[in-house]
Amino acid sequence: MAGDNLKQLAAQGLAAMRAGSDVAGQATDEISNDAQHPALKAALEEGHRTSKQWAERIGRACQQAGDGGQQNNPIVEALYEVSRRIRQQAPDDTSRDLGIIANGQLALHYWIAAFGTMANYTQKLGMDDVARDMKMCADEAKQADEKQTALAEQILAQD
């Protein structure tokens, strides 16, 4: 693939990630308000802080990659809508909390893939600092996913 085409693809992907980050940021307070388990509330707070760091890194990457145009992120938008439905339809607090975790892990898997892809593309483009940032974000998302699994196991053991 020609370098200019890959750069355009990376810029578009990063712009979509920026849009997804905006959606995720808007959803955080609403989801946190619905969570009941104290450890889940703490994990959501930690995740909110981490997602702000990701947004900053994505913003820097967008500046370096160039204009990716105005992008939407229908994947993150759909994950947010599913989260809203799960939370509204949950028959009890435990089910709601487990639903929040399950949907959060789906979102984390999106971010793992997106950050990993952008790390590879930007590395190929010689954008080493962006590639390092994207790899760091992917690693953080993987760690958050492991924590969410442990938290779900903890909640299930209490039930």
Secondary structure, DSSP 4 states (H G I P E B T S, - for coil): --HHHHHHHHHHHHHHHHHHHHHHHHHHHHHHHH--SHHHHHHHHHHHHHHHHHHHHHHHHHHHH----S---HHHHHHHHHHHHHHHH-SSHHHHHHHHHHHHHHHHHHHHHHHHHHHHHHHHTT-HHHHHHHHHHHHHHHHHHHHHHHHHHHHHHH-
